[in-house]
């Protein structure tokens, strides 16, 4: 019980536990009053009937936590009752749980949540200049191979050793955390400006360049490093970490330490928005196909059309294939897009037949390397042909060189399954990849399509003429026909025909047009 009179506090009565704790005393000399006297005085001067707060007593080694309850005397005098409830156990349990939540169990370093919390504290500090700190992300390259080959225990051992080495490269005030399976984050202070980040990155790369010994293997670890600086526009600590991770992705491509660039991030956000819109367009089936004629150079007759995807966004603007096809390939949307294009193109050819069209005209459809890897293309083709009633020999599938060399044995099996359906197979953009001629000879390829980079400007470039002649000779030796892309003049078409090229397509013969316009080009009643 404490008495307050004219701002003076006096201990009137204290029980035995307070005396054991060393908080009791006579009058105003009680240690308890020195600790919480200000809070009791404020309570006495208020109109509140009671008040509760948490009080920490003692040093950090032997600290006790109490819930303090202040209540006015029921007798209406100037006394108040002070009750202390020891909640040290609960508080220590809470602190331990929180520590575990913010710590990586494997390395003992802060995890992502702990790192972000530390970074938020730094950002919120008014005295800290945001130009004086940065976040660095260190991502281990090909770490999954270690887990796959040596097991998870060896992978854990490698991560612990990597963490120790990186910590040894840091300065006193830098903070290291493990924020992902194979990803570490460093919060560093910039005493000498942004060059400090360059120096630290070099030290990290140097310390990781020494081989690691795991079991009977000597492992060399390479890493990608990205940096985001506090001076960059950020909303919170998570943004700064994400910016550094984005720079790390660029580092994986360039092989150099990369700093975050807002322009690159804006482009990535735009691509992500494009991916979202494309996904919706595919789901809504709002894309269309345009058809570019392919001409027999010997007769000048249209023998086929190449189906090309076209997309008009909800805003009414046309999005070029050069913009959305790479996004579709990176996101995996190329698979549903390819399925739709195949079914739509074959159905269009069937519709032309139903209108009395020329049944010798073929349809060419592009199949991406990703779709070949992830989809059952022969089954899709079989279903499309059966649904439309189109014979297999009237469908040409155009495959890129990258698709053929990625997994030659598996691709060869797929191609054999397609040939069993009597489908024509063409290698698109030939000459731009790294085709193995031995594999090229073994694969059942019917047509080589020369990339437009060899054809465009060929008449004024002897080297291009020599390359074109070599490709045509190779195709003839392998028993393949050839198609030249990008033919835009009559003179170029004549030259290609003289060199022995079989087919050609390009603006000289016609742009890609909608289905009805394409049909009009081969309508027997108008030709």
RABELRA-V326944 format. One record per backbone hydrogen bond with DSSP energy under -1.0 kcal/mol. NH is the residue of the N-H (numbers start at 0). CO is the residue of the C=O. Records with the same first field share a line. If there is no record, write none. Layout:
NH=CO + CO
This chain:
1=79
2=9
3=77
4=7
7=4
9=2
10=26
11=0
12=0
18=14
19=15
20=16
22=17
28=25
31=22
33=29
34=30
35=31
36=32
39=35
40=36
41=37
42=38
43=39
44=40
45=42
50=69
52=67
54=65
56=63
63=56
65=54
66=84
67=52
68=82
69=50
70=80
71=48
72=78
75=72
79=1
80=70
82=68
84=66
86=64
90=86
91=87
92=88
93=89
94=90
95=91
96=92
97=93
98=94
99=95
100=96
101=97
102=99
103=108
107=103
110=101
114=110
115=111
116=112
117=113
118=114
119=115
120=116
121=117
122=118
123=119
127=124
131=128
133=187
134=227
135=185
136=225
137=183
138=223
139=181
140=221
145=142
146=142
147=143
148=144
149=145
150=146
154=150
155=151
156=152
157=153
158=154
159=155
160=156
161=157
162=158
163=159
164=160
165=161
166=162
167=163
168=165
169=166
174=186
176=184
177=109
178=182
179=182
183=137
184=176
185=135
186=174
187=133
189=131
195=192
197=193
198=194
199=195
200=196
201=197
202=198
203=199
204=200
205=201
206=202
207=203
211=218
213=216
216=213
218=211
223=138
225=136
226=257
227=134
229=132
231=228
239=235
240=236
241=237
242=238
243=239
244=240
245=241
246=242
247=243
248=244
249=245
250=246
251=247
253=249
254=250
257=224
259=226
264=260
265=261
266=262
267=263
268=264
269=265
270=266
271=267
272=268
273=269
274=270
275=271
276=272
277=273
278=274
279=275
280=276
281=277
282=278
283=279
285=280
287=309
289=307
290=512
291=305
293=303
294=503
295=300
296=501
299=295
302=293
303=293
304=361
305=291
306=363
307=289
309=287
312=316
315=312
318=310
322=319
323=319
324=320
327=323
328=324
329=325
330=326
331=327
333=327
334=331
336=332
337=333
338=334
339=335
340=336
341=337
342=338
343=339
344=340
345=341
346=342
347=343
348=344
349=345
350=346
351=347
352=348
353=349
354=350
355=352
356=351
360=357
361=302
362=393
363=304
364=395
366=397
371=367
372=368
373=369
374=370
376=374
379=375
380=376
381=377
382=378
383=379
384=380
385=381
386=382
387=383
388=384
393=390
394=391
395=362
396=423
397=364
398=425
403=399
404=400
405=401
410=406
411=407
412=408
413=409
414=410
415=411
416=412
417=413
418=414
419=415
420=417
421=418
422=417
423=394
425=396
426=446
427=398
429=448
431=428
439=435
440=436
441=437
442=438
444=442
445=424
446=424
447=480
448=426
449=482
450=429
453=450
455=451
457=454
460=457
464=460
465=461
466=462
467=463
468=464
469=465
470=466
471=467
472=468
473=469
474=470
475=471
476=472
477=473
479=474
480=445
482=447
483=502
484=449
486=504
492=488
493=489
494=490
495=491
496=492
497=493
498=494
500=495
502=481
503=294
504=483
507=486
508=505
509=505
512=290
517=513
518=514
519=515
521=518
525=522
526=522
